[in-house]
Amino acid sequence: MYDAVFLSCDAIGMLARWLLMSREQLKAKYRAAKVELNRVKVRVADVSESRDKWKARAEVSRQELVAMQAEVERLTALINQAPSPQEK
C-alpha cells in the first residue's frame, strides 16, 4: 500500500536530473529574454532620439517656409502697388 507513495532511488535520481535540466533551461531562456529586452530598450531609445531630432528639424523648416511665404506675399503686394513703367 505504501509502495506507490515511495519512489525508488533510480526514480528519484531521474526526477532530480529532469528538474535540474528544466531549471537550467528556464534560466537560459530567462537570460536570453533579458538580453533581448535590453537590446530592444536601446533600440527604442535610439529611434526615439532620432525621431525627436527629425521632428525638431521639420518644425524649423516649417517655420522657415511660413516666413518665406509671408515674404513672398509682401513682395508680391509691393510689386502690385508699384506704378507700372508705362504710366510714367
PDB file with one MODEL, atoms N, CA, C and O in Angstrom:
MODEL        1
ATOM      1  N   MET A   1       0.822  -1.187   0.000  1.00  0.00           N
ATOM      2  CA  MET A   1       0.000   0.000   0.000  1.00  0.00           C
ATOM      3  C   MET A   1       0.866   1.250   0.000  1.00  0.00           C
ATOM      4  O   MET A   1       0.559   2.208  -0.709  1.00  0.00           O
ATOM      5  N   TYR A   2       1.930   1.261   0.771  1.00  0.00           N
ATOM      6  CA  TYR A   2       2.814   2.412   0.820  1.00  0.00           C
ATOM      7  C   TYR A   2       3.817   2.420  -0.320  1.00  0.00           C
ATOM      8  O   TYR A   2       4.512   3.415  -0.525  1.00  0.00           O
ATOM      9  N   ASP A   3       3.900   1.335  -1.056  1.00  0.00           N
ATOM     10  CA  ASP A   3       4.862   1.219  -2.151  1.00  0.00           C
ATOM     11  C   ASP A   3       4.613   2.275  -3.234  1.00  0.00           C
ATOM     12  O   ASP A   3       5.565   2.764  -3.842  1.00  0.00           O
ATOM     13  N   ALA A   4       3.374   2.625  -3.477  1.00  0.00           N
ATOM     14  CA  ALA A   4       3.046   3.596  -4.508  1.00  0.00           C
ATOM     15  C   ALA A   4       3.472   5.001  -4.089  1.00  0.00           C
ATOM     16  O   ALA A   4       3.724   5.837  -4.957  1.00  0.00           O
ATOM     17  N   VAL A   5       3.559   5.281  -2.824  1.00  0.00           N
ATOM     18  CA  VAL A   5       3.917   6.612  -2.322  1.00  0.00           C
ATOM     19  C   VAL A   5       5.427   6.827  -2.398  1.00  0.00           C
ATOM     20  O   VAL A   5       5.876   7.920  -2.743  1.00  0.00           O
ATOM     21  N   PHE A   6       6.178   5.846  -2.094  1.00  0.00           N
ATOM     22  CA  PHE A   6       7.636   5.977  -2.074  1.00  0.00           C
ATOM     23  C   PHE A   6       8.204   5.682  -3.450  1.00  0.00           C
ATOM     24  O   PHE A   6       7.785   4.741  -4.124  1.00  0.00           O
ATOM     25  N   LEU A   7       9.167   6.503  -3.857  1.00  0.00           N
ATOM     26  CA  LEU A   7       9.829   6.310  -5.136  1.00  0.00           C
ATOM     27  C   LEU A   7      11.143   5.586  -4.917  1.00  0.00           C
ATOM     28  O   LEU A   7      11.760   5.707  -3.858  1.00  0.00           O
ATOM     29  N   SER A   8      11.559   4.851  -5.899  1.00  0.00           N
ATOM     30  CA  SER A   8      12.841   4.169  -5.795  1.00  0.00           C
ATOM     31  C   SER A   8      13.962   5.190  -5.959  1.00  0.00           C
ATOM     32  O   SER A   8      13.735   6.311  -6.414  1.00  0.00           O
ATOM     33  N   CYS A   9      15.138   4.800  -5.593  1.00  0.00           N
ATOM     34  CA  CYS A   9      16.301   5.682  -5.724  1.00  0.00           C
ATOM     35  C   CYS A   9      16.537   6.048  -7.178  1.00  0.00           C
ATOM     36  O   CYS A   9      16.899   7.188  -7.472  1.00  0.00           O
ATOM     37  N   ASP A  10      16.341   5.115  -8.088  1.00  0.00           N
ATOM     38  CA  ASP A  10      16.520   5.402  -9.510  1.00  0.00           C
ATOM     39  C   ASP A  10      15.518   6.446  -9.981  1.00  0.00           C
ATOM     40  O   ASP A  10      15.878   7.364 -10.719  1.00  0.00           O
ATOM     41  N   ALA A  11      14.270   6.314  -9.564  1.00  0.00           N
ATOM     42  CA  ALA A  11      13.233   7.259  -9.959  1.00  0.00           C
ATOM     43  C   ALA A  11      13.524   8.636  -9.380  1.00  0.00           C
ATOM     44  O   ALA A  11      13.316   9.642 -10.059  1.00  0.00           O
ATOM     45  N   ILE A  12      13.996   8.701  -8.153  1.00  0.00           N
ATOM     46  CA  ILE A  12      14.331   9.989  -7.533  1.00  0.00           C
ATOM     47  C   ILE A  12      15.495  10.628  -8.280  1.00  0.00           C
ATOM     48  O   ILE A  12      15.478  11.834  -8.531  1.00  0.00           O
ATOM     49  N   GLY A  13      16.487   9.855  -8.632  1.00  0.00           N
ATOM     50  CA  GLY A  13      17.627  10.380  -9.389  1.00  0.00           C
ATOM     51  C   GLY A  13      17.213  10.906 -10.744  1.00  0.00           C
ATOM     52  O   GLY A  13      17.658  11.974 -11.164  1.00  0.00           O
ATOM     53  N   MET A  14      16.361  10.161 -11.432  1.00  0.00           N
ATOM     54  CA  MET A  14      15.878  10.608 -12.745  1.00  0.00           C
ATOM     55  C   MET A  14      15.069  11.892 -12.601  1.00  0.00           C
ATOM     56  O   MET A  14      15.225  12.820 -13.395  1.00  0.00           O
ATOM     57  N   LEU A  15      14.210  11.946 -11.595  1.00  0.00           N
ATOM     58  CA  LEU A  15      13.399  13.147 -11.363  1.00  0.00           C
ATOM     59  C   LEU A  15      14.287  14.340 -11.022  1.00  0.00           C
ATOM     60  O   LEU A  15      14.051  15.448 -11.505  1.00  0.00           O
ATOM     61  N   ALA A  16      15.304  14.120 -10.198  1.00  0.00           N
ATOM     62  CA  ALA A  16      16.215  15.196  -9.828  1.00  0.00           C
ATOM     63  C   ALA A  16      16.960  15.711 -11.062  1.00  0.00           C
ATOM     64  O   ALA A  16      17.093  16.922 -11.234  1.00  0.00           O
ATOM     65  N   ARG A  17      17.446  14.817 -11.917  1.00  0.00           N
ATOM     66  CA  ARG A  17      18.131  15.234 -13.140  1.00  0.00           C
ATOM     67  C   ARG A  17      17.193  16.012 -14.052  1.00  0.00           C
ATOM     68  O   ARG A  17      17.580  17.027 -14.631  1.00  0.00           O
ATOM     69  N   TRP A  18      15.975  15.539 -14.176  1.00  0.00           N
ATOM     70  CA  TRP A  18      14.987  16.224 -15.016  1.00  0.00           C
ATOM     71  C   TRP A  18      14.698  17.621 -14.474  1.00  0.00           C
ATOM     72  O   TRP A  18      14.617  18.582 -15.239  1.00  0.00           O
ATOM     73  N   LEU A  19      14.544  17.736 -13.161  1.00  0.00           N
ATOM     74  CA  LEU A  19      14.282  19.046 -12.553  1.00  0.00           C
ATOM     75  C   LEU A  19      15.468  19.990 -12.752  1.00  0.00           C
ATOM     76  O   LEU A  19      15.271  21.168 -13.049  1.00  0.00           O
ATOM     77  N   LEU A  20      16.679  19.495 -12.594  1.00  0.00           N
ATOM     78  CA  LEU A  20      17.864  20.333 -12.798  1.00  0.00           C
ATOM     79  C   LEU A  20      17.969  20.788 -14.251  1.00  0.00           C
ATOM     80  O   LEU A  20      18.272  21.953 -14.511  1.00  0.00           O
ATOM     81  N   MET A  21      17.723  19.891 -15.194  1.00  0.00           N
ATOM     82  CA  MET A  21      17.772  20.271 -16.611  1.00  0.00           C
ATOM     83  C   MET A  21      16.693  21.303 -16.930  1.00  0.00           C
ATOM     84  O   MET A  21      16.933  22.271 -17.651  1.00  0.00           O
ATOM     85  N   SER A  22      15.515  21.079 -16.383  1.00  0.00           N
ATOM     86  CA  SER A  22      14.418  22.008 -16.614  1.00  0.00           C
ATOM     87  C   SER A  22      14.758  23.386 -16.045  1.00  0.00           C
ATOM     88  O   SER A  22      14.496  24.419 -16.663  1.00  0.00           O
ATOM     89  N   ARG A  23      15.351  23.368 -14.850  1.00  0.00           N
ATOM     90  CA  ARG A  23      15.739  24.622 -14.199  1.00  0.00           C
ATOM     91  C   ARG A  23      16.783  25.354 -15.039  1.00  0.00           C
ATOM     92  O   ARG A  23      16.679  26.568 -15.213  1.00  0.00           O
ATOM     93  N   GLU A  24      17.768  24.661 -15.555  1.00  0.00           N
ATOM     94  CA  GLU A  24      18.815  25.270 -16.370  1.00  0.00           C
ATOM     95  C   GLU A  24      18.244  25.814 -17.684  1.00  0.00           C
ATOM     96  O   GLU A  24      18.661  26.869 -18.162  1.00  0.00           O
ATOM     97  N   GLN A  25      17.296  25.090 -18.253  1.00  0.00           N
ATOM     98  CA  GLN A  25      16.660  25.565 -19.481  1.00  0.00           C
ATOM     99  C   GLN A  25      15.885  26.854 -19.227  1.00  0.00           C
ATOM    100  O   GLN A  25      15.925  27.783 -20.034  1.00  0.00           O
ATOM    101  N   LEU A  26      15.186  26.902 -18.109  1.00  0.00           N
ATOM    102  CA  LEU A  26      14.438  28.112 -17.775  1.00  0.00           C
ATOM    103  C   LEU A  26      15.383  29.281 -17.525  1.00  0.00           C
ATOM    104  O   LEU A  26      15.104  30.407 -17.936  1.00  0.00           O
ATOM    105  N   LYS A  27      16.492  29.017 -16.854  1.00  0.00           N
ATOM    106  CA  LYS A  27      17.479  30.078 -16.616  1.00  0.00           C
ATOM    107  C   LYS A  27      18.020  30.613 -17.946  1.00  0.00           C
ATOM    108  O   LYS A  27      18.130  31.825 -18.132  1.00  0.00           O
ATOM    109  N   ALA A  28      18.353  29.714 -18.858  1.00  0.00           N
ATOM    110  CA  ALA A  28      18.879  30.125 -20.166  1.00  0.00           C
ATOM    111  C   ALA A  28      17.835  30.931 -20.933  1.00  0.00           C
ATOM    112  O   ALA A  28      18.155  31.941 -21.561  1.00  0.00           O
ATOM    113  N   LYS A  29      16.611  30.486 -20.876  1.00  0.00           N
ATOM    114  CA  LYS A  29      15.524  31.192 -21.554  1.00  0.00           C
ATOM    115  C   LYS A  29      15.353  32.594 -20.971  1.00  0.00           C
ATOM    116  O   LYS A  29      15.154  33.558 -21.710  1.00  0.00           O
ATOM    117  N   TYR A  30      15.430  32.705 -19.642  1.00  0.00           N
ATOM    118  CA  TYR A  30      15.303  33.997 -18.972  1.00  0.00           C
ATOM    119  C   TYR A  30      16.460  34.916 -19.359  1.00  0.00           C
ATOM    120  O   TYR A  30      16.248  36.096 -19.638  1.00  0.00           O
ATOM    121  N   ARG A  31      17.690  34.376 -19.376  1.00  0.00           N
ATOM    122  CA  ARG A  31      18.852  35.199 -19.746  1.00  0.00           C
ATOM    123  C   ARG A  31      18.719  35.708 -21.178  1.00  0.00           C
ATOM    124  O   ARG A  31      19.022  36.868 -21.456  1.00  0.00           O
ATOM    125  N   ALA A  32      18.273  34.856 -22.074  1.00  0.00           N
ATOM    126  CA  ALA A  32      18.097  35.261 -23.474  1.00  0.00           C
ATOM    127  C   ALA A  32      17.017  36.335 -23.585  1.00  0.00           C
ATOM    128  O   ALA A  32      17.168  37.299 -24.335  1.00  0.00           O
ATOM    129  N   ALA A  33      15.939  36.166 -22.845  1.00  0.00           N
ATOM    130  CA  ALA A  33      14.864  37.165 -22.878  1.00  0.00           C
ATOM    131  C   ALA A  33      15.347  38.500 -22.308  1.00  0.00           C
ATOM    132  O   ALA A  33      14.972  39.563 -22.801  1.00  0.00           O
ATOM    133  N   LYS A  34      16.173  38.437 -21.276  1.00  0.00           N
ATOM    134  CA  LYS A  34      16.697  39.662 -20.657  1.00  0.00           C
ATOM    135  C   LYS A  34      17.617  40.400 -21.632  1.00  0.00           C
ATOM    136  O   LYS A  34      17.560  41.625 -21.735  1.00  0.00           O
ATOM    137  N   VAL A  35      18.455  39.660 -22.339  1.00  0.00           N
ATOM    138  CA  VAL A  35      19.337  40.269 -23.331  1.00  0.00           C
ATOM    139  C   VAL A  35      18.514  40.916 -24.440  1.00  0.00           C
ATOM    140  O   VAL A  35      18.794  42.043 -24.848  1.00  0.00           O
ATOM    141  N   GLU A  36      17.510  40.210 -24.921  1.00  0.00           N
ATOM    142  CA  GLU A  36      16.638  40.745 -25.979  1.00  0.00           C
ATOM    143  C   GLU A  36      15.905  41.993 -25.498  1.00  0.00           C
ATOM    144  O   GLU A  36      15.773  42.960 -26.248  1.00  0.00           O
ATOM    145  N   LEU A  37      15.431  41.978 -24.265  1.00  0.00           N
ATOM    146  CA  LEU A  37      14.736  43.143 -23.713  1.00  0.00           C
ATOM    147  C   LEU A  37      15.665  44.346 -23.675  1.00  0.00           C
ATOM    148  O   LEU A  37      15.271  45.445 -24.064  1.00  0.00           O
ATOM    149  N   ASN A  38      16.889  44.152 -23.212  1.00  0.00           N
ATOM    150  CA  ASN A  38      17.835  45.261 -23.161  1.00  0.00           C
ATOM    151  C   ASN A  38      18.156  45.776 -24.558  1.00  0.00           C
ATOM    152  O   ASN A  38      18.280  46.984 -24.763  1.00  0.00           O
ATOM    153  N   ARG A  39      18.290  44.864 -25.523  1.00  0.00           N
ATOM    154  CA  ARG A  39      18.556  45.268 -26.904  1.00  0.00           C
ATOM    155  C   ARG A  39      17.411  46.113 -27.448  1.00  0.00           C
ATOM    156  O   ARG A  39      17.634  47.132 -28.101  1.00  0.00           O
ATOM    157  N   VAL A  40      16.194  45.684 -27.175  1.00  0.00           N
ATOM    158  CA  VAL A  40      15.020  46.415 -27.658  1.00  0.00           C
ATOM    159  C   VAL A  40      14.911  47.776 -26.964  1.00  0.00           C
ATOM    160  O   VAL A  40      14.550  48.767 -27.599  1.00  0.00           O
ATOM    161  N   LYS A  41      15.218  47.830 -25.681  1.00  0.00           N
ATOM    162  CA  LYS A  41      15.180  49.113 -24.963  1.00  0.00           C
ATOM    163  C   LYS A  41      16.158  50.117 -25.573  1.00  0.00           C
ATOM    164  O   LYS A  41      15.823  51.288 -25.752  1.00  0.00           O
ATOM    165  N   VAL A  42      17.361  49.654 -25.889  1.00  0.00           N
ATOM    166  CA  VAL A  42      18.356  50.536 -26.503  1.00  0.00           C
ATOM    167  C   VAL A  42      17.869  50.990 -27.874  1.00  0.00           C
ATOM    168  O   VAL A  42      17.996  52.162 -28.227  1.00  0.00           O
ATOM    169  N   ARG A  43      17.318  50.068 -28.635  1.00  0.00           N
ATOM    170  CA  ARG A  43      16.809  50.406 -29.978  1.00  0.00           C
ATOM    171  C   ARG A  43      15.687  51.444 -29.892  1.00  0.00           C
ATOM    172  O   ARG A  43      15.655  52.392 -30.676  1.00  0.00           O
ATOM    173  N   VAL A  44      14.787  51.267 -28.956  1.00  0.00           N
ATOM    174  CA  VAL A  44      13.681  52.219 -28.783  1.00  0.00           C
ATOM    175  C   VAL A  44      14.222  53.595 -28.409  1.00  0.00           C
ATOM    176  O   VAL A  44      13.746  54.611 -28.915  1.00  0.00           O
ATOM    177  N   ALA A  45      15.210  53.626 -27.530  1.00  0.00           N
ATOM    178  CA  ALA A  45      15.803  54.908 -27.132  1.00  0.00           C
ATOM    179  C   ALA A  45      16.451  55.588 -28.335  1.00  0.00           C
ATOM    180  O   ALA A  45      16.304  56.796 -28.521  1.00  0.00           O
ATOM    181  N   ASP A  46      17.170  54.814 -29.154  1.00  0.00           N
ATOM    182  CA  ASP A  46      17.810  55.380 -30.342  1.00  0.00           C
ATOM    183  C   ASP A  46      16.774  55.913 -31.324  1.00  0.00           C
ATOM    184  O   ASP A  46      16.924  57.013 -31.856  1.00  0.00           O
ATOM    185  N   VAL A  47      15.742  55.146 -31.559  1.00  0.00           N
ATOM    186  CA  VAL A  47      14.699  55.560 -32.502  1.00  0.00           C
ATOM    187  C   VAL A  47      13.967  56.789 -31.978  1.00  0.00           C
ATOM    188  O   VAL A  47      13.649  57.695 -32.749  1.00  0.00           O
ATOM    189  N   SER A  48      13.698  56.828 -30.688  1.00  0.00           N
ATOM    190  CA  SER A  48      13.019  57.984 -30.105  1.00  0.00           C
ATOM    191  C   SER A  48      13.870  59.246 -30.239  1.00  0.00           C
ATOM    192  O   SER A  48      13.360  60.318 -30.564  1.00  0.00           O
ATOM    193  N   GLU A  49      15.157  59.107 -29.988  1.00  0.00           N
ATOM    194  CA  GLU A  49      16.057  60.255 -30.114  1.00  0.00           C
ATOM    195  C   GLU A  49      16.102  60.750 -31.557  1.00  0.00           C
ATOM    196  O   GLU A  49      16.052  61.953 -31.813  1.00  0.00           O
ATOM    197  N   SER A  50      16.197  59.817 -32.489  1.00  0.00           N
ATOM    198  CA  SER A  50      16.230  60.177 -33.902  1.00  0.00           C
ATOM    199  C   SER A  50      14.926  60.858 -34.322  1.00  0.00           C
ATOM    200  O   SER A  50      14.943  61.858 -35.040  1.00  0.00           O
ATOM    201  N   ARG A  51      13.804  60.311 -33.872  1.00  0.00           N
ATOM    202  CA  ARG A  51      12.501  60.896 -34.206  1.00  0.00           C
ATOM    203  C   ARG A  51      12.390  62.311 -33.666  1.00  0.00           C
ATOM    204  O   ARG A  51      11.886  63.201 -34.352  1.00  0.00           O
ATOM    205  N   ASP A  52      12.859  62.528 -32.437  1.00  0.00           N
ATOM    206  CA  ASP A  52      12.797  63.859 -31.846  1.00  0.00           C
ATOM    207  C   ASP A  52      13.648  64.857 -32.630  1.00  0.00           C
ATOM    208  O   ASP A  52      13.251  66.007 -32.815  1.00  0.00           O
ATOM    209  N   LYS A  53      14.834  64.406 -33.095  1.00  0.00           N
ATOM    210  CA  LYS A  53      15.684  65.287 -33.903  1.00  0.00           C
ATOM    211  C   LYS A  53      14.994  65.655 -35.213  1.00  0.00           C
ATOM    212  O   LYS A  53      14.985  66.818 -35.616  1.00  0.00           O
ATOM    213  N   TRP A  54      14.410  64.641 -35.880  1.00  0.00           N
ATOM    214  CA  TRP A  54      13.730  64.916 -37.143  1.00  0.00           C
ATOM    215  C   TRP A  54      12.518  65.812 -36.935  1.00  0.00           C
ATOM    216  O   TRP A  54      12.226  66.675 -37.763  1.00  0.00           O
ATOM    217  N   LYS A  55      11.824  65.609 -35.840  1.00  0.00           N
ATOM    218  CA  LYS A  55      10.657  66.438 -35.553  1.00  0.00           C
ATOM    219  C   LYS A  55      11.072  67.896 -35.361  1.00  0.00           C
ATOM    220  O   LYS A  55      10.405  68.802 -35.860  1.00  0.00           O
ATOM    221  N   ALA A  56      12.173  68.127 -34.638  1.00  0.00           N
ATOM    222  CA  ALA A  56      12.673  69.480 -34.421  1.00  0.00           C
ATOM    223  C   ALA A  56      13.108  70.108 -35.743  1.00  0.00           C
ATOM    224  O   ALA A  56      12.822  71.276 -36.007  1.00  0.00           O
ATOM    225  N   ARG A  57      13.805  69.320 -36.576  1.00  0.00           N
ATOM    226  CA  ARG A  57      14.234  69.845 -37.875  1.00  0.00           C
ATOM    227  C   ARG A  57      13.034  70.184 -38.755  1.00  0.00           C
ATOM    228  O   ARG A  57      13.043  71.197 -39.455  1.00  0.00           O
ATOM    229  N   ALA A  58      12.021  69.355 -38.723  1.00  0.00           N
ATOM    230  CA  ALA A  58      10.820  69.599 -39.522  1.00  0.00           C
ATOM    231  C   ALA A  58      10.110  70.862 -39.044  1.00  0.00           C
ATOM    232  O   ALA A  58       9.594  71.629 -39.857  1.00  0.00           O
ATOM    233  N   GLU A  59      10.080  71.079 -37.743  1.00  0.00           N
ATOM    234  CA  GLU A  59       9.428  72.278 -37.209  1.00  0.00           C
ATOM    235  C   GLU A  59      10.179  73.539 -37.632  1.00  0.00           C
ATOM    236  O   GLU A  59       9.562  74.540 -37.995  1.00  0.00           O
ATOM    237  N   VAL A  60      11.508  73.491 -37.584  1.00  0.00           N
ATOM    238  CA  VAL A  60      12.305  74.642 -38.032  1.00  0.00           C
ATOM    239  C   VAL A  60      12.054  74.895 -39.508  1.00  0.00           C
ATOM    240  O   VAL A  60      11.890  76.046 -39.912  1.00  0.00           O
ATOM    241  N   SER A  61      12.021  73.862 -40.313  1.00  0.00           N
ATOM    242  CA  SER A  61      11.763  74.010 -41.749  1.00  0.00           C
ATOM    243  C   SER A  61      10.369  74.575 -41.998  1.00  0.00           C
ATOM    244  O   SER A  61      10.180  75.400 -42.892  1.00  0.00           O
ATOM    245  N   ARG A  62       9.405  74.136 -41.216  1.00  0.00           N
ATOM    246  CA  ARG A  62       8.037  74.653 -41.381  1.00  0.00           C
ATOM    247  C   ARG A  62       7.992  76.138 -41.058  1.00  0.00           C
ATOM    248  O   ARG A  62       7.335  76.907 -41.760  1.00  0.00           O
ATOM    249  N   GLN A  63       8.685  76.546 -40.004  1.00  0.00           N
ATOM    250  CA  GLN A  63       8.705  77.968 -39.641  1.00  0.00           C
ATOM    251  C   GLN A  63       9.396  78.793 -40.721  1.00  0.00           C
ATOM    252  O   GLN A  63       8.957  79.899 -41.038  1.00  0.00           O
ATOM    253  N   GLU A  64      10.479  78.256 -41.286  1.00  0.00           N
ATOM    254  CA  GLU A  64      11.160  78.952 -42.377  1.00  0.00           C
ATOM    255  C   GLU A  64      10.244  79.082 -43.590  1.00  0.00           C
ATOM    256  O   GLU A  64      10.217  80.126 -44.242  1.00  0.00           O
ATOM    257  N   LEU A  65       9.507  78.042 -43.888  1.00  0.00           N
ATOM    258  CA  LEU A  65       8.577  78.071 -45.016  1.00  0.00           C
ATOM    259  C   LEU A  65       7.505  79.138 -44.805  1.00  0.00           C
ATOM    260  O   LEU A  65       7.201  79.898 -45.725  1.00  0.00           O
ATOM    261  N   VAL A  66       6.940  79.200 -43.623  1.00  0.00           N
ATOM    262  CA  VAL A  66       5.911  80.206 -43.329  1.00  0.00           C
ATOM    263  C   VAL A  66       6.485  81.608 -43.473  1.00  0.00           C
ATOM    264  O   VAL A  66       5.833  82.497 -44.020  1.00  0.00           O
ATOM    265  N   ALA A  67       7.707  81.805 -42.984  1.00  0.00           N
ATOM    266  CA  ALA A  67       8.347  83.117 -43.090  1.00  0.00           C
ATOM    267  C   ALA A  67       8.597  83.476 -44.556  1.00  0.00           C
ATOM    268  O   ALA A  67       8.376  84.618 -44.961  1.00  0.00           O
ATOM    269  N   MET A  68       9.051  82.520 -45.340  1.00  0.00           N
ATOM    270  CA  MET A  68       9.310  82.776 -46.760  1.00  0.00           C
ATOM    271  C   MET A  68       8.020  83.059 -47.514  1.00  0.00           C
ATOM    272  O   MET A  68       7.991  83.928 -48.386  1.00  0.00           O
ATOM    273  N   GLN A  69       6.954  82.338 -47.189  1.00  0.00           N
ATOM    274  CA  GLN A  69       5.665  82.586 -47.843  1.00  0.00           C
ATOM    275  C   GLN A  69       5.158  83.988 -47.514  1.00  0.00           C
ATOM    276  O   GLN A  69       4.616  84.675 -48.380  1.00  0.00           O
ATOM    277  N   ALA A  70       5.332  84.409 -46.270  1.00  0.00           N
ATOM    278  CA  ALA A  70       4.916  85.759 -45.883  1.00  0.00           C
ATOM    279  C   ALA A  70       5.744  86.795 -46.645  1.00  0.00           C
ATOM    280  O   ALA A  70       5.210  87.813 -47.084  1.00  0.00           O
ATOM    281  N   GLU A  71       7.029  86.542 -46.803  1.00  0.00           N
ATOM    282  CA  GLU A  71       7.896  87.468 -47.547  1.00  0.00           C
ATOM    283  C   GLU A  71       7.490  87.536 -49.011  1.00  0.00           C
ATOM    284  O   GLU A  71       7.488  88.615 -49.604  1.00  0.00           O
ATOM    285  N   VAL A  72       7.147  86.398 -49.599  1.00  0.00           N
ATOM    286  CA  VAL A  72       6.695  86.377 -50.996  1.00  0.00           C
ATOM    287  C   VAL A  72       5.397  87.180 -51.137  1.00  0.00           C
ATOM    288  O   VAL A  72       5.245  87.945 -52.089  1.00  0.00           O
ATOM    289  N   GLU A  73       4.490  87.014 -50.221  1.00  0.00           N
ATOM    290  CA  GLU A  73       3.224  87.769 -50.269  1.00  0.00           C
ATOM    291  C   GLU A  73       3.477  89.264 -50.121  1.00  0.00           C
ATOM    292  O   GLU A  73       2.849  90.072 -50.805  1.00  0.00           O
ATOM    293  N   ARG A  74       4.395  89.635 -49.228  1.00  0.00           N
ATOM    294  CA  ARG A  74       4.699  91.050 -49.024  1.00  0.00           C
ATOM    295  C   ARG A  74       5.317  91.642 -50.296  1.00  0.00           C
ATOM    296  O   ARG A  74       4.938  92.732 -50.725  1.00  0.00           O
ATOM    297  N   LEU A  75       6.266  90.922 -50.893  1.00  0.00           N
ATOM    298  CA  LEU A  75       6.897  91.425 -52.108  1.00  0.00           C
ATOM    299  C   LEU A  75       5.915  91.475 -53.275  1.00  0.00           C
ATOM    300  O   LEU A  75       5.954  92.404 -54.082  1.00  0.00           O
ATOM    301  N   THR A  76       5.039  90.484 -53.364  1.00  0.00           N
ATOM    302  CA  THR A  76       4.019  90.485 -54.416  1.00  0.00           C
ATOM    303  C   THR A  76       3.101  91.692 -54.268  1.00  0.00           C
ATOM    304  O   THR A  76       2.745  92.327 -55.261  1.00  0.00           O
ATOM    305  N   ALA A  77       2.716  92.011 -53.032  1.00  0.00           N
ATOM    306  CA  ALA A  77       1.869  93.182 -52.785  1.00  0.00           C
ATOM    307  C   ALA A  77       2.610  94.458 -53.179  1.00  0.00           C
ATOM    308  O   ALA A  77       2.002  95.359 -53.756  1.00  0.00           O
ATOM    309  N   LEU A  78       3.897  94.556 -52.884  1.00  0.00           N
ATOM    310  CA  LEU A  78       4.671  95.744 -53.267  1.00  0.00           C
ATOM    311  C   LEU A  78       4.750  95.877 -54.781  1.00  0.00           C
ATOM    312  O   LEU A  78       4.639  96.976 -55.325  1.00  0.00           O
ATOM    313  N   ILE A  79       4.942  94.749 -55.454  1.00  0.00           N
ATOM    314  CA  ILE A  79       5.011  94.788 -56.924  1.00  0.00           C
ATOM    315  C   ILE A  79       3.676  95.229 -57.498  1.00  0.00           C
ATOM    316  O   ILE A  79       3.635  96.024 -58.437  1.00  0.00           O
ATOM    317  N   ASN A  80       2.593  94.724 -56.946  1.00  0.00           N
ATOM    318  CA  ASN A  80       1.267  95.085 -57.454  1.00  0.00           C
ATOM    319  C   ASN A  80       0.931  96.539 -57.178  1.00  0.00           C
ATOM    320  O   ASN A  80       0.166  97.136 -57.936  1.00  0.00           O
ATOM    321  N   GLN A  81       1.475  97.132 -56.121  1.00  0.00           N
ATOM    322  CA  GLN A  81       1.181  98.533 -55.773  1.00  0.00           C
ATOM    323  C   GLN A  81       2.080  99.500 -56.527  1.00  0.00           C
ATOM    324  O   GLN A  81       1.739 100.673 -56.674  1.00  0.00           O
ATOM    325  N   ALA A  82       3.212  99.030 -57.001  1.00  0.00           N
ATOM    326  CA  ALA A  82       4.135  99.914 -57.712  1.00  0.00           C
ATOM    327  C   ALA A  82       3.532 100.347 -59.033  1.00  0.00           C
ATOM    328  O   ALA A  82       2.853  99.567 -59.700  1.00  0.00           O
ATOM    329  N   PRO A  83       3.781 101.595 -59.410  1.00  0.00           N
ATOM    330  CA  PRO A  83       3.269 102.052 -60.697  1.00  0.00           C
ATOM    331  C   PRO A  83       4.001 101.340 -61.833  1.00  0.00           C
ATOM    332  O   PRO A  83       5.201 101.079 -61.756  1.00  0.00           O
ATOM    333  N   SER A  84       3.257 101.039 -62.872  1.00  0.00           N
ATOM    334  CA  SER A  84       3.878 100.353 -63.991  1.00  0.00           C
ATOM    335  C   SER A  84       4.732 101.341 -64.777  1.00  0.00           C
ATOM    336  O   SER A  84       4.442 102.537 -64.757  1.00  0.00           O
ATOM    337  N   PRO A  85       5.775 100.883 -65.471  1.00  0.00           N
ATOM    338  CA  PRO A  85       6.646 101.799 -66.217  1.00  0.00           C
ATOM    339  C   PRO A  85       5.892 102.515 -67.345  1.00  0.00           C
ATOM    340  O   PRO A  85       6.337 103.579 -67.776  1.00  0.00           O
ATOM    341  N   GLN A  86       4.812 101.996 -67.822  1.00  0.00           N
ATOM    342  CA  GLN A  86       4.063 102.602 -68.901  1.00  0.00           C
ATOM    343  C   GLN A  86       3.301 103.824 -68.425  1.00  0.00           C
ATOM    344  O   GLN A  86       2.979 104.697 -69.231  1.00  0.00           O
ATOM    345  N   GLU A  87       3.004 103.910 -67.127  1.00  0.00           N
ATOM    346  CA  GLU A  87       2.209 105.024 -66.579  1.00  0.00           C
ATOM    347  C   GLU A  87       3.064 106.273 -66.400  1.00  0.00           C
ATOM    348  O   GLU A  87       2.501 107.348 -66.191  1.00  0.00           O
ATOM    349  N   LYS A  88       4.384 106.193 -66.469  1.00  0.00           N
ATOM    350  CA  LYS A  88       5.232 107.358 -66.238  1.00  0.00           C
ATOM    351  C   LYS A  88       5.218 108.278 -67.371  1.00  0.00           C
ATOM    352  O   LYS A  88       5.884 109.313 -67.334  1.00  0.00           O
TER     353      LYS A  88
ENDMDL
END
